[in-house]
Amino acid sequence: MDRDAFQAGYVSSELGCRGIRVLGGFASAEEAIQALQAEPNIRAAIVAQATHVMASPLVDALKRRNVPYLLLLPSNTMKHETEIIETPVLAKPFAAYQVADWVSGILGGI
């Protein structure tokens, strides 16, 4: 099993245990954008992309909808790279509870 797929499943499971409905498993940013357009009640997003995440059409779509998002970045991301990003960031390794805590905070402490 792919390590990232395992981690995504673990994070989704943690969120589910907290009663948070998760949309996910998208193979591409385009699929995620389609889901965002089809679902008007999305209140938060977790974006995991290895390259050019700040120039991503998905991030642009989230900004247009004013949906808060958390970036999950690879472990080789340098600290100075994350300091210029004006959004919450977790770089690998991180625990599922850290992602779930961020989402819970955004959704009002679910």
C-alpha positions in Angstrom: 0.0 0.0 0.0 1.3 3.5 -0.9 2.4 5.4 2.2 0.5 8.5 1.2 -2.7 6.5 0.6 -2.3 4.9 4.0 -1.8 8.3 5.6 -4.9 9.8 3.8 -7.0 6.8 5.0 -5.7 7.3 8.5 -6.5 11.0 8.5 -10.0 10.4 7.0 -10.7 7.8 9.6 -9.7 10.2 12.4 -12.0 12.9 10.9 -14.8 10.4 10.6 -14.4 9.4 14.3 -15.0 13.1 15.1 -18.2 13.1 13.1 -16.8 15.1 10.2 -18.0 14.1 6.7 -15.0 13.7 4.3 -15.0 14.1 0.6 -11.8 12.7 -0.9 -9.8 10.3 -2.8 -9.6 12.5 -5.9 -7.0 11.4 -8.4 -6.4 15.0 -9.6 -6.9 18.6 -8.8 -9.5 18.8 -11.6 -11.6 16.1 -9.9 -11.3 17.9 -6.6 -12.4 21.2 -8.2 -15.5 19.4 -9.7 -16.4 18.1 -6.3 -16.0 21.6 -4.8 -18.3 23.0 -7.5 -20.9 20.2 -6.9 -20.9 20.5 -3.1 -21.9 24.0 -1.9 -21.5 23.1 1.8 -17.8 22.4 1.9 -16.4 24.3 4.9 -12.7 23.3 5.0 -10.2 21.6 2.7 -7.0 19.7 3.1 -4.7 20.0 0.1 -1.8 17.6 -0.4 0.3 18.3 -3.4 4.0 18.0 -3.8 4.7 20.7 -6.3 3.5 24.2 -7.1 0.7 24.0 -4.5 0.4 27.8 -4.3 -0.2 28.1 -8.0 -2.7 25.3 -8.0 -6.1 25.8 -9.7 -7.6 23.9 -6.7 -6.1 26.5 -4.2 -7.4 29.3 -6.5 -10.9 27.7 -6.5 -10.8 27.4 -2.6 -9.8 31.0 -2.3 -12.6 32.2 -4.6 -15.1 30.3 -2.4 -13.4 31.5 0.8 -12.9 27.9 2.0 -10.1 27.7 4.5 -7.5 25.1 3.6 -4.6 23.3 5.2 -1.5 22.5 3.1 0.2 19.1 3.6 3.7 19.3 2.3 6.4 16.8 1.7 9.1 16.3 4.4 11.8 17.9 2.2 10.0 21.3 2.3 12.3 23.8 3.9 11.2 25.9 6.8 11.8 29.2 5.0 9.6 28.0 2.2 6.6 27.6 4.5 7.2 31.0 6.3 6.1 32.9 3.1 2.9 31.0 2.7 -0.1 32.8 4.3 -2.1 29.7 5.1 -1.7 26.9 7.7 0.9 24.3 6.7 1.9 20.9 8.0 5.0 19.3 6.6 5.6 15.5 6.9 5.9 13.8 9.2 2.7 14.8 11.0 0.0 12.9 12.9 -3.6 12.4 11.8 -4.8 14.2 15.0 -3.0 17.4 13.9 -5.0 17.5 10.7 -8.2 16.6 12.6 -7.5 19.3 15.2 -7.1 21.9 12.5 -10.4 20.9 10.8 -12.2 20.7 14.2 -11.0 24.2 15.0 -12.2 25.6 11.6 -15.6 23.9 12.1 -16.1 25.3 15.6 -14.7 22.6 17.9 -16.6 19.6 16.6 
